[in-house]
């Protein structure tokens, strides 16, 4: 799946999860934690985007060096078919480095969304457990009532 489609699906799922969770928030403490999660996610995204833009050339140079080290000693100098223009090694290296830098950035952004989703799920589970405890029936009374049966199965 292309990263743009994957990102769009992840963002849609996160938005739906946020909307569903917002409907189940009842206490001020829950609202505070929810808002803090949203602010934290946005701050991390902004910081990553700003770092990506400011340090793009540095990241590109580092990626070039890594690619050169990985490919050092490999020689794929095969003849090209007639009429096909050969890409220069510099151009090929730049393309590979650019792809690598963009993929690394996308992985960081995806990790931020994954962390945010796991935090939202943890909050939702906590709220669900609290509601279950609040709405749980009195088990002793329920047990005593269920033991008293009439008919041949009475103990």
Secondary structure as the mmCIF struct_conf table of DSSP 4:
data_model
#
loop_
_struct_conf.conf_type_id
_struct_conf.id
_struct_conf.beg_label_comp_id
_struct_conf.beg_label_asym_id
_struct_conf.beg_label_seq_id
_struct_conf.end_label_comp_id
_struct_conf.end_label_asym_id
_struct_conf.end_label_seq_id
HELX_RH_AL_P HELX_RH_AL_P1 UNK A 3 UNK A 24
BEND BEND1 UNK A 27 UNK A 27
HELX_RH_AL_P HELX_RH_AL_P2 UNK A 28 UNK A 54
TURN_TY1_P TURN_TY1_P1 UNK A 55 UNK A 55
HELX_RH_AL_P HELX_RH_AL_P3 UNK A 56 UNK A 71
TURN_TY1_P TURN_TY1_P2 UNK A 72 UNK A 73
HELX_LH_PP_P HELX_LH_PP_P1 UNK A 78 UNK A 81
TURN_TY1_P TURN_TY1_P3 UNK A 82 UNK A 83
HELX_LH_PP_P HELX_LH_PP_P2 UNK A 84 UNK A 88
HELX_RH_AL_P HELX_RH_AL_P4 UNK A 89 UNK A 135
HELX_RH_AL_P HELX_RH_AL_P5 UNK A 139 UNK A 147
BEND BEND2 UNK A 151 UNK A 151
TURN_TY1_P TURN_TY1_P4 UNK A 152 UNK A 153
#
